[in-house]
Amino acid sequence: PDDHPARRSPDPLDALARSADDGLLSGGSTADAVAAWTLMRRAEGQLRLRSGRGADRLVLPSREGARVAAALGSDEGALARDISAARSCLAAVAGELLCRVDAGH
């Protein structure tokens, strides 16, 4: 339903915690989504510091990409794989969560 606390929360991490508390997501899904969200925000923060642009503008490989990866203690290849996995994880968890909330669970 539209009034579910997970839908009303402006903070994605709070929405995930509420969803886990309500049994809408497993602990594993929640932990994976929190880790994915955190990685994406860290990458975005580093890119903004270096270029003033958001993470959707991160190009790997690139000079900026190498700097962002190094700031995160990674290399470009690993960061590209981690970001791809994070995006997939977040999409899957969002789909699962929205289906369950819409179904009234």
PyMOL commands that set and color helices and strands:
alter all, ss='L'
color gray80, all
select helices_A, chain A and resi 5-8+12-21+27-51+55-57+63-71+76-102
alter helices_A, ss='H'
color red, helices_A
deselect
rebuild
show_as cartoon
